[in-house]
Amino acid sequence: MGKKHVSVGCVSAVMLKDPKNFREAMRDPRAEKWKQAIREEIETLEQNGTWKVWNRR
């Protein structure tokens, strides 16, 4: 059986690009996954003492 080849142009046409900013991420079909990734990243930063959250007065 011969190998099947897919054109690079076809593959790149169906691949989703990563959003460039928060607004794009929230409009992306994968928005829920982006939200989860953001939550996990913030939790990790807090656990590592990278920053502290302060309330504005």
C-alpha positions as CSV (number, residue, x, y, z in Angstrom):
1,M,0.0,0.0,0.0
2,G,1.4,3.4,-0.9
3,K,1.9,6.2,1.5
4,K,-0.6,9.1,1.6
5,H,0.8,12.6,1.5
6,V,-1.0,15.7,2.6
7,S,-0.1,19.1,1.2
8,V,1.4,21.5,3.7
9,G,-1.1,24.1,2.4
10,C,-4.0,21.9,3.4
11,V,-2.6,21.2,6.8
12,S,-1.9,24.9,7.6
13,A,-5.4,25.9,6.4
14,V,-7.1,23.7,9.1
15,M,-4.7,24.5,12.0
16,L,-5.9,27.0,14.5
17,K,-3.4,29.8,15.3
18,D,-2.8,30.8,18.9
19,P,-4.5,34.1,19.8
20,K,-2.3,37.1,20.2
21,N,-4.1,38.7,23.1
22,F,-6.8,38.0,25.7
23,R,-9.7,39.3,23.5
24,E,-8.7,36.9,20.7
25,A,-8.4,34.0,23.2
26,M,-12.0,34.7,24.5
27,R,-13.3,34.7,20.9
28,D,-11.4,31.5,20.0
29,P,-13.3,28.2,19.7
30,R,-11.0,26.9,22.4
31,A,-11.9,29.8,24.8
32,E,-12.7,27.5,27.8
33,K,-9.3,25.8,27.4
34,W,-7.6,29.2,27.4
35,K,-9.5,30.2,30.5
36,Q,-8.4,27.1,32.3
37,A,-4.8,27.6,31.2
38,I,-4.9,31.2,32.5
39,R,-6.3,30.1,35.9
40,E,-3.6,27.4,36.2
41,E,-0.9,29.9,35.3
42,I,-2.1,32.4,37.9
43,E,-2.4,29.8,40.6
44,T,1.2,28.6,39.9
45,L,2.5,32.2,40.0
46,E,0.7,32.7,43.4
47,Q,2.0,29.4,44.8
48,N,5.6,30.2,43.8
49,G,5.3,33.6,45.5
50,T,6.0,35.3,42.1
51,W,3.5,38.0,43.0
52,K,0.9,39.0,45.5
53,V,-2.6,40.1,44.8
54,W,-3.5,43.5,46.4
55,N,-6.9,45.0,46.7
56,R,-7.2,48.6,45.5
57,R,-8.6,51.1,47.9
